[in-house]
Structure formats: structure tokens, C-alpha cells
Amino acid sequence: MTSGDLPARLTPLPEYLLAMARRLPPGRALVVPGSTPVVAFGDPARAEVATLGINPSANEFLQDGRLLTGKQRRLATLESLSAQRLDQLTEAQVATIVADCATYFERRPYRRWFDPLDELLRAGADASYYDGSACHLDLVQWATQPMWGKIADPRARRALLDDGVPHLRAQLARENVRLVLLNGRQVIDQVVAVGLADLDEVGHLPLAGRICRLYAGTGDGVRWVAWSTNLQSSWGVSKAFKQNLGAWLAGVCTQPTEARMPVASVPTLELDRDGHLPRGLRVDGKTEFVNALRRWLAESGRRPSARSARSVVAPGCSSTSTMMRSLSTRTPSASRSRRSSAKAPLTRSARGGSSPTAAAASTRCSPARARSPYPAGTPTSSALCPERA
């Protein structure tokens, strides 16, 4: 596939990708002028592993303060699309944005940033950006100036996260990714704060007189693995440290992952103009009920008015509330998810270096609770509302 070409699976483009591209950024002064949303680095429909960052670097679009053009360009820009506004893009222009993202590693990737992670991916997860088995996603899909860590106004950071996280949720619900890797304390803290993952500290590695803390968790069929040291910028990241981190990651990746229940089991699910599920929607059993609510969460994340699931009734339940209480107390997947977030067995590096052990104390990394999409007083469960897990 070359830049501008779309695979058959994206013809026509799914609604969630159109929504990701056809939007204006919040806090417009912070976003690189003329840039486009980076829906992914690589193709998450092919990749089983994704690294996750906070937001793209301005260097993906700029050099010496000017937009990259011609053969130097990495990603689509308004100029390269001959477009004036993102919210007025044609479907063909959106297709170009998506295709440029999917073929990013085949053209001119920002190797200084991605290559250290790719080295770890190859050693620990048997994956690579450069063969399509791994991709990179972001909490915020906009490249900003200044860089994230130098955005002084917390309201601006909050607005960018509120804009970007629902789109990331939609990606994880629909794409092929099964393992998400978090590189560094900053992205770990943000992921926990927005409620994407509930992580346990499962060990640590020595690092130049300090320690690198290691975390793991699972949910909704996606495994989350994290380390507190940023491989690209932290002092003391030696070859031996990377080898030990790779050995630990390889041990984690061999653990089985809870199977994902396919969203496609509810084949047609249209929200009304107020963002509600169809009144009286009937589903066949608990699995389809959970999937219906997952679809609603993903679709309504970009609709400010979407607040209620209305009446979705499964066999044997007289109401939505009854069904949700039933799932909260009896759904096996909820207890499996909590058990699987405990410490995974960790092994000593074959090279004889220090590595984490299973005796390391498990510490809960508690996320801040996100705003509930349900009306006040509606019972919910972690199995149905993963952002509150």
C-alpha cells in the first residue's frame, strides 16, 4: 500500500475514522497550524501491539518552524490536501489522511523517537513498526506547540484529552490491537487519570542508582503493560537495562489474554439525534447487551448530548437497571478481568542481569474517576463501563 491508497477494509471509510479526521482542534492556538489529526502511526487494523504516547511531536509536521512539504513530508497537511478546513474535508481527503498514517513507517518515520521503542518491541513482543505488526497511538491526536510538557495551562491539556480520548477508545474497541505498551511515567499518569486502565505495580528494575517501576493490567481483552522510565529521554538507560526490560516484557507477553468479545455481534446500532440507543432495543443474552453498551460508549464519546442508554432489555430481565445489576453481580468476565490484573509471573533474565521477581509488592495505581455517561442513580459495573474500572 502506498501513500494515498486505502486497503479494501476501509472502503467505504468507517464513521469513527471520518469523525477522527473531520474535526477542529480545541485550543487552536496550541495545535501546529496546517497539521491534521494523526489517527495512528502505522495500521492498527493489522498490528496486534501498540505503543501509546500522549500526543505527536511537532517534528512530524515541521522543520525549522515550517511545514514539511514534498518528499520531506511525513503526514498529510491542509496544504498537501488542498483543503481549507478540517471539518469540511471530503471523504477522499480523509482517505488520504488515513492512508498516510497507515503507511507512515514505509516512508519517512521520525526514527530518532521510534527506533528505541522498536528495538524493545522486537526483543520483548516479537513485533515491529517496520513490518506492520506494531503501531503507535496517542491519547491526543494533535501535534502541539509547545510540546505537551510545556503547556502551562491545565485547562488546555484537559481540553485536548477530553477531545482525544474518546477517539482512542473507539480505535481500541474496533481495531486489532491486543497489547498496549506505555513508555514512561508521564503517559502512565495520564492513562490512569483518564480511566483507560487500572494498573498494578508488579516489580522494578535497577536504573543507575534509581529504579524503574513496572506495571501491568488487563481489560476488555486488551493487555496494558508499562514501565516508568522513558527510553528516549531518561538518563542512565543502558544497553543492559534495555535487555532486562526486554526480557521482562517477553515474560509478560507470553501470558494468555482474556478473549475480546467482538463489537460486531450487534451488527447495526444507530444512535438517535440525541445520542441515545434505540428505545426498546432487544439483544440476545448478556454478551450482546455488553457489546451494545460498548458500542454506545464508543459512538457517544464524541456526542456531548449522549447521556443515556435508555431501555435495552435482555432475555430474562424486566428493565435495563435489572440487567445491569445482574451483570454487576454475576458476570464472570468482570471477576476474570480483576484477577488477570494481578501480578503476572516474572522471570529472571537469561543473561543473568537483575530482573523483577514475583515477590515484588503489588501496588494499585488508582485512576481518577471519569464522568459517568449514565444519568445520576443508574447502577453500573466495571464490566460495562471500562473507563470507571
C-alpha positions in Angstrom: 0.0 0.0 0.0 1.3 3.4 -0.9 0.6 6.9 0.4 -3.0 7.9 -0.6 -4.1 4.3 -1.2 -6.6 2.6 1.2 -7.0 -1.1 1.9 -10.3 -2.7 1.0 -11.4 -2.9 4.6 -11.5 1.0 4.7 -13.7 1.3 1.6 -16.0 3.0 2.5 -14.4 4.7 5.4 -15.9 3.7 8.8 -17.7 6.5 10.6 -15.2 6.7 13.5 -12.3 7.4 11.2 -14.3 10.1 9.4 -15.0 11.6 12.8 -11.4 11.5 13.9 -10.3 13.4 10.8 -13.2 15.8 10.3 -12.9 17.8 13.5 -11.4 21.1 14.6 -8.9 21.0 17.4 -9.7 22.5 20.8 -7.4 25.3 22.0 -6.5 26.0 18.4 -3.5 28.2 19.2 -1.7 25.2 20.7 -2.0 22.9 17.6 0.6 23.1 14.8 -1.1 25.3 12.2 -1.9 23.5 9.0 -1.5 20.0 10.6 -4.0 17.2 10.6 -5.1 14.7 13.3 -2.7 11.7 13.5 -5.2 8.8 13.6 -2.3 6.4 14.1 1.4 5.8 13.2 1.1 2.6 11.3 -2.1 0.5 10.8 -3.9 -0.6 14.0 -6.1 -2.9 11.9 -3.0 -5.1 11.2 -1.0 -4.5 14.3 -1.5 -6.6 17.4 0.8 -4.4 19.5 0.6 -0.7 20.1 2.8 1.7 21.9 0.9 4.7 23.4 2.0 8.2 23.8 0.4 11.5 24.9 0.5 13.3 21.5 2.5 13.5 18.3 5.7 15.7 18.1 5.6 18.9 16.2 8.6 17.5 14.3 6.1 15.2 12.5 4.9 18.3 10.6 7.6 21.0 11.0 11.3 21.6 10.3 12.8 25.0 11.4 9.2 26.2 12.0 7.9 25.5 8.5 5.5 22.8 7.4 7.3 19.8 5.7 6.4 19.6 2.0 7.1 17.3 -0.9 9.3 14.3 -0.2 10.2 15.6 3.2 6.5 15.5 4.3 5.7 12.7 6.8 1.9 13.1 7.2 -0.9 14.9 5.4 -1.3 18.6 5.9 -4.0 21.0 4.9 -1.7 22.3 2.2 -1.0 18.8 0.8 -4.7 18.1 0.8 -5.5 21.4 -0.9 -8.0 21.9 1.9 -9.0 25.0 3.9 -10.8 23.5 7.0 -10.6 20.1 8.6 -14.4 20.0 9.3 -15.1 20.3 5.6 -12.8 17.6 4.3 -14.2 15.3 1.5 -14.2 11.6 2.0 -11.3 11.3 -0.4 -9.2 13.8 1.6 -10.0 11.9 4.8 -8.9 8.7 3.0 -5.5 10.4 2.2 -5.0 11.3 5.9 -5.8 7.7 7.0 -3.6 6.2 4.3 -0.6 8.5 5.1 -0.9 7.4 8.7 -1.1 3.7 7.8 2.0 3.9 5.6 4.0 6.2 7.9 6.7 3.6 8.6 7.1 2.8 4.9 8.1 6.4 4.1 10.0 8.9 6.3 9.4 8.0 10.0 10.9 10.0 12.9 13.4 7.3 13.6 15.1 9.1 16.5 12.0 8.7 18.5 10.6 5.4 17.2 13.7 3.3 16.8 14.5 2.9 20.6 10.9 1.6 21.1 11.1 -0.6 18.0 14.2 -2.3 19.5 12.3 -3.1 22.6 9.3 -4.3 20.6 11.4 -6.8 18.7 13.1 -8.1 21.8 10.1 -8.3 24.1 7.0 -8.5 22.0 8.2 -10.1 18.7 6.7 -7.1 16.9 8.0 -4.2 14.9 6.7 -0.9 13.5 8.5 -1.7 10.2 6.8 -4.9 9.4 3.3 -3.7 10.4 2.9 -6.0 13.4 3.1 -2.9 15.7 1.8 0.6 15.5 1.7 3.7 17.7 -1.3 5.5 19.1 -1.8 8.7 21.1 -4.2 10.0 23.8 -4.3 13.3 21.9 -4.1 13.1 18.1 -2.9 16.7 17.6 0.7 17.8 17.4 1.1 20.9 19.7 3.4 23.9 20.1 4.7 24.0 22.7 5.3 20.3 23.4 2.9 18.7 25.9 5.2 19.0 29.0 5.5 22.8 28.4 1.7 23.5 28.0 1.3 25.7 31.2 -2.5 25.9 31.2 -4.0 22.8 32.7 -7.4 23.7 31.1 -5.7 23.4 27.7 -4.3 20.0 28.5 -7.7 18.9 29.8 -9.5 20.1 26.7 -7.1 18.2 24.4 -7.5 15.0 26.4 -11.3 15.3 26.5 -11.2 15.7 22.7 -8.8 12.8 22.0 -9.5 10.0 24.5 -13.0 9.1 23.1 -11.4 8.7 19.7 -8.8 6.4 21.2 -11.5 4.3 22.9 -13.2 3.9 19.6 -10.0 2.7 18.0 -9.3 0.1 20.7 -12.9 -1.2 20.5 -12.7 -1.7 16.7 -9.1 -2.4 15.7 -6.8 -5.4 16.0 -4.6 -4.2 18.9 -4.4 -6.6 21.8 -1.3 -5.3 23.7 -0.8 -1.6 24.7 2.7 -0.5 25.9 3.2 2.6 28.0 6.7 4.2 27.9 7.4 6.5 30.8 5.8 8.0 33.9 4.1 10.8 32.1 2.0 8.7 29.9 1.3 6.2 32.7 -0.1 9.0 34.9 -2.3 10.4 32.1 -3.7 6.9 31.1 -4.6 6.3 34.8 -6.1 9.8 35.2 -8.5 9.4 32.3 -9.5 5.9 33.4 -8.3 3.9 30.4 -6.5 1.3 32.6 -6.3 0.2 36.2 -2.6 -0.8 36.6 -0.8 -2.9 39.3 2.9 -2.3 40.1 4.3 -5.8 39.6 8.1 -5.2 40.0 11.0 -3.0 39.3 14.4 -2.8 37.6 17.5 -1.1 38.8 18.5 2.0 36.8 21.7 4.0 37.6 21.1 4.2 41.3 17.3 4.5 40.9 14.5 2.1 40.0 12.2 1.7 37.0 8.8 0.7 38.2 6.9 -1.9 36.2 3.1 -2.1 35.8 0.6 -4.5 34.2 -3.2 -4.7 33.9 -5.8 -6.0 31.5 -9.3 -5.0 30.5 -11.7 -5.6 27.6 -9.4 -8.1 26.0 -6.5 -5.6 25.8 -3.4 -6.1 27.9 -1.7 -3.0 29.3 2.0 -3.1 30.2 4.0 -0.1 31.4 7.4 1.0 32.7 8.1 4.3 34.4 11.4 5.1 32.6 11.2 7.0 29.2 13.5 5.1 26.9 14.2 8.1 24.7 15.0 10.8 27.3 15.8 9.2 30.7 19.4 9.4 32.0 21.1 6.1 32.6 19.2 4.0 30.1 22.0 1.5 29.2 22.1 -1.5 26.9 21.9 -3.8 29.9 18.8 -2.1 31.2 17.1 -2.4 27.8 18.0 -6.1 27.7 16.5 -6.7 31.2 13.4 -4.7 30.2 13.0 -6.7 27.1 13.3 -10.0 29.0 10.6 -8.9 31.4 8.4 -7.8 28.6 8.8 -11.1 26.8 7.7 -12.9 30.0 4.6 -10.7 30.3 3.7 -11.2 26.6 3.6 -14.9 26.9 0.8 -14.8 29.5 -2.7 -15.5 28.0 -5.0 -12.6 27.4 -8.8 -12.6 28.0 -10.6 -13.0 24.7 -12.2 -9.9 23.3 -15.9 -10.1 22.8 -16.4 -8.7 19.2 -18.3 -5.4 19.0 -19.7 -6.7 15.7 -22.1 -9.0 17.5 -24.5 -6.1 17.5 -24.3 -5.6 13.7 -26.5 -2.4 13.3 -26.6 0.1 16.1 -27.7 3.6 15.3 -28.0 6.4 17.9 -30.8 8.8 17.6 -30.0 12.5 17.2 -29.9 13.0 21.0 -27.2 10.3 21.2 -29.5 7.5 22.7 -29.7 3.9 21.8 -33.0 3.0 20.1 -35.8 2.7 22.6 -36.8 -0.9 23.3 -33.7 -2.4 21.6 -33.6 -6.1 22.3 -30.4 -8.2 22.5 -29.8 -11.9 22.7 -28.1 -12.5 26.1 -25.6 -10.8 28.3 -22.8 -10.8 25.7 -24.8 -8.8 23.2 -26.0 -6.5 25.9 -22.4 -5.7 27.0 -21.4 -5.2 23.3 -24.4 -2.9 22.7 -23.3 -0.7 25.6 -19.7 -0.7 24.4 -20.8 0.4 21.0 -22.9 3.2 22.6 -19.9 4.3 24.8 -17.7 4.5 21.7 -20.2 6.3 19.5 -21.5 8.7 22.1 -18.0 9.7 23.3 -17.9 12.3 20.6 -21.5 13.5 21.2 -21.8 15.9 24.1 -25.6 15.3 24.3 -25.3 11.5 24.6 -26.1 10.7 28.2 -28.5 7.8 28.4 -28.7 4.2 27.3 -32.5 4.3 27.6 -34.1 0.9 27.5 -32.0 -2.1 26.4 -33.6 -5.3 27.5 -32.0 -8.7 27.5 -33.9 -12.0 27.9 -35.0 -12.7 31.5 -34.7 -9.1 32.6 -37.6 -6.6 33.1 -35.5 -3.5 32.6 -32.1 -2.1 31.8 -31.4 -1.4 35.5 -32.3 -5.0 36.4 -29.9 -6.3 33.7 -27.1 -4.0 34.8 -27.5 -5.1 38.4 -27.4 -8.7 37.2 -24.2 -8.2 35.3 -22.6 -6.2 38.1 -23.1 -9.2 40.5 -22.9 -12.2 38.2 -20.8 -11.5 35.0 -17.8 -13.9 35.1 -15.7 -11.6 32.8 -15.7 -8.8 35.4 -14.1 -11.1 38.0 -11.7 -12.5 35.4 -10.6 -9.0 34.5 -9.9 -8.2 38.1 -8.0 -11.4 38.7 -6.0 -11.0 35.5 -4.8 -7.5 36.5 -2.9 -9.1 39.4 0.9 -9.8 39.2 2.0 -11.9 36.2 4.8 -14.4 36.9 8.1 -12.7 36.2 11.3 -14.5 35.3 15.0 -13.8 35.7 16.8 -12.6 32.7 18.6 -15.3 30.8 21.6 -13.0 30.6 22.0 -13.1 34.4 21.2 -9.4 35.0 18.9 -8.1 37.6 15.2 -8.5 36.8 11.9 -8.1 38.7 10.7 -11.0 40.8 7.2 -12.3 41.6 7.8 -11.4 45.2 7.7 -7.6 44.4 4.8 -5.9 46.3 1.7 -5.3 44.2 0.6 -1.7 44.3 -2.6 -0.4 42.9 -2.4 2.6 40.6 -5.8 4.1 41.2 -7.3 6.1 38.3 -9.3 9.3 38.8 -12.9 8.6 38.0 -14.2 9.8 34.7 -17.6 11.4 34.4 -20.3 8.8 34.1 -22.2 8.6 30.8 -25.2 7.4 32.7 -27.9 9.5 34.4 -27.5 10.0 38.2 -28.6 7.0 40.1 -28.1 4.5 37.3 -26.3 1.3 38.5 -23.2 0.5 36.5 -20.4 -2.1 36.6 -16.8 -2.1 35.7 -17.6 -4.8 33.0 -19.9 -2.3 31.2 -18.1 1.0 31.9 -14.4 0.3 31.4 -13.4 4.0 32.0 -14.6 3.6 35.6 -12.8 0.3 36.2 
